[in-house]
């Protein structure tokens, strides 16, 4: 009997299993790349953000009617020095209903003013009090900076170039600080600023984005 030679039958190669493996590997590679990009981006944000300075501040507002003491004063009680160019000062005053038994014309309205140290302290950045330009003055919030700083205890006499070091202070004309005219009896009946009123003051350290002062300040005699 003649022997018939047969080639060994090999199992067919299963190509269907290759595609899922490759797909999983590609997904894994993409996931690793995305994670690396996110990690690098997050690290960049952390490294570029400054820490808030450790500084103790005090703010006082005079209610005096005499020209020599109508100031708002910011004092560095201790801690790190502050570049005033890095600061924004926001004052908010709500006109009271009655002052000295007199009804206030603009009772309940809010006057908000921001002094920004990053602006050049020049006339072009001054508070606009002309009602033909700002019809709703002073109730339209303005962001300003001018050279009306009267302190001699800072490195410079202007806000934005001065350095507020520990133990020093910087003084502003009160009306400019608040964003409305506080001088004279007519303005008492119009806005209700006569002393013992509350002004909310917020100071922001711009590079860190942190609020370093946020309090109600009573205007005192």
Phi, psi and omega in degrees: 000129184282129179281135177257119181277130178242137174286141179298132179278120180265145178294141179295141180289131182266096181286344185293336183280345184287315184302313178300323180294314179297319179299316179297318180296318178297317178298321179295317180296315179299319180298318180296319180296314179299317179299320180294319180295314180298317180298316180295321179294316179297319178298323178294320179296314182297318185287333183272349181267126179282153173281149178293138180292147177268095185219140176257120183246153173226139178237133176228147180231123181278139175259006184298150179262002179270145187296335186277351184225022178272069186240158161247133188236131172248124184239136173270105184283339181163154180115206184288152173287150181239128170283122183292341176293343180267003188248145167238131179247122182244120176250142180224121183233126177259120182298125180289168181278322183223135176225127179052045179063019179241133178290137181271131184301316184256036183307133177088347179282150183251133175250117183239132183222134178244128173255119187249114182293345180281346177277146176296132181282070184232170184301325181297337180255016182282166177294133179265114181255357181285114184289346175284338177265316176241089187303327183260024176301140359264018186273357170270116182300135178235148174246118190222175167196131176223183184269016186275062177244128189250001182286144173252008184260012178249170181294337180211160184270010180238144176283128184114336175242344180284154172248122182267091182273167181301133180088356180253168177218167176226135186244141177239149167303132187301314182297319178293317181301317183277338178089015176203161184285124182249009185258127175105153182295327181300323182281339175295313180288334182279316184245342176083023177264108181224001182115144182073008175278162182257132173241127176272126183240129177236132177240125183248132172270105191297314182303325180266344183072015184258146174274121184254355174204133182202089186214160168279131180242127179269127177288117187246155179278000000 
